[in-house]
Amino acid sequence: MENLEFLRKLQELGVSFCVSIPSPEGGETHIATPEELVKFPDDPIALYASHYGVSKSQYLSWANEEFSVRCPAKTRKGKRCKAIVKGGYNVEPLRWVELTGEYCVIHGEGLE
């Protein structure tokens, strides 16, 4: 019996496959399908991104920014501001995508 067939049989018998997905609160539980579970070891990021409804690159950017939306403006010294934008602290990935490109309170004034 191949792995996928075995997992499908277990699912039919009532077995659930829980995967912990990183989130701002520490983790969310995703009930994986047998098909997702077979692919998971080779590409866990694909499952994480799919869980949240974003692309892999969006998921990775969100995680790298510590789940918060950071201001893209340049400081006087020419470095990225990195202040968190209003409403952008510890947000879910879809909200992060919506707010990406917004400016912090300091750099947002007069730009509209």
C-alpha positions as CSV (number, residue, x, y, z in Angstrom):
1,M,0.0,0.0,0.0
2,E,1.5,3.3,-1.0
3,N,1.7,6.2,1.4
4,L,-1.1,8.3,0.0
5,E,-3.4,5.3,-0.2
6,F,-2.5,4.4,3.4
7,L,-3.2,8.0,4.6
8,R,-6.5,8.1,2.8
9,K,-7.5,4.8,4.5
10,L,-6.6,6.3,7.9
11,Q,-8.7,9.4,7.1
12,E,-11.7,7.2,6.2
13,L,-11.3,5.5,9.6
14,G,-11.5,8.9,11.3
15,V,-7.9,9.8,11.7
16,S,-7.0,13.5,11.4
17,F,-3.6,14.9,10.5
18,C,-2.9,18.0,12.5
19,V,-0.1,20.3,11.4
20,S,1.0,23.3,13.5
21,I,1.2,26.4,11.4
22,P,3.4,29.3,12.7
23,S,1.3,32.4,13.6
24,P,1.7,35.6,15.6
25,E,0.0,33.8,18.5
26,G,2.5,31.0,18.3
27,G,0.7,28.5,16.1
28,E,-2.5,27.5,14.5
29,T,-3.7,24.0,13.8
30,H,-4.3,23.0,10.2
31,I,-6.1,19.7,9.5
32,A,-4.2,18.4,6.6
33,T,-5.5,16.2,3.8
34,P,-3.6,13.1,2.9
35,E,-2.4,14.8,-0.3
36,E,-1.1,17.8,1.7
37,L,0.6,15.5,4.2
38,V,2.5,13.5,1.5
39,K,3.9,16.8,0.1
40,F,4.6,18.4,3.5
41,P,8.1,17.0,4.2
42,D,9.4,18.3,0.9
43,D,7.8,21.8,1.1
44,P,6.3,22.8,4.4
45,I,6.2,26.5,3.4
46,A,3.7,25.6,0.6
47,L,1.3,24.2,3.2
48,Y,1.8,27.2,5.5
49,A,1.1,29.7,2.7
50,S,-1.9,27.7,1.4
51,H,-3.4,27.7,4.9
52,Y,-3.3,31.5,5.0
53,G,-4.3,32.0,1.4
54,V,-1.1,33.7,0.3
55,S,1.8,32.9,-2.0
56,K,5.0,31.3,-0.6
57,S,6.9,34.5,-1.1
58,Q,4.2,36.5,0.7
59,Y,4.3,34.0,3.6
60,L,8.1,34.1,3.8
61,S,8.1,37.9,3.8
62,W,5.4,38.1,6.5
63,A,7.4,35.6,8.7
64,N,10.7,37.4,8.0
65,E,9.1,40.7,9.1
66,E,8.0,39.0,12.4
67,F,4.3,39.0,11.4
68,S,4.2,42.8,11.3
69,V,4.0,45.4,8.5
70,R,7.1,47.7,8.5
71,C,7.4,51.1,6.9
72,P,9.2,51.1,3.6
73,A,10.4,54.7,3.8
74,K,14.1,55.7,4.0
75,T,15.5,57.4,7.1
76,R,17.7,60.5,6.8
77,K,20.7,58.1,6.9
78,G,19.3,56.2,3.8
79,K,18.3,53.1,5.7
80,R,14.8,51.5,5.7
81,C,12.6,52.9,8.5
82,K,11.2,49.6,9.7
83,A,8.7,51.2,12.1
84,I,5.5,49.2,12.3
85,V,2.6,50.9,10.4
86,K,-0.7,51.7,12.1
87,G,-2.7,48.5,12.5
88,G,0.2,46.4,11.3
89,Y,1.4,44.7,14.5
90,N,1.2,40.9,14.6
91,V,-1.3,40.7,11.8
92,E,-2.4,37.7,9.8
93,P,-0.8,37.2,6.3
94,L,-3.8,38.5,4.3
95,R,-3.9,41.7,6.4
96,W,-0.1,42.0,6.0
97,V,-0.5,41.8,2.2
98,E,-3.2,44.6,2.4
99,L,-1.0,46.9,4.5
100,T,2.3,46.3,2.8
101,G,3.6,49.5,1.3
102,E,1.8,51.7,3.8
103,Y,3.9,54.2,5.8
104,C,4.3,54.7,9.6
105,V,2.9,57.7,11.3
106,I,6.1,59.7,10.9
107,H,6.6,59.0,7.2
108,G,2.9,58.8,6.2
109,E,2.1,62.5,6.8
110,G,1.7,64.6,3.7
111,L,2.0,61.6,1.4
112,E,-1.7,61.2,0.6
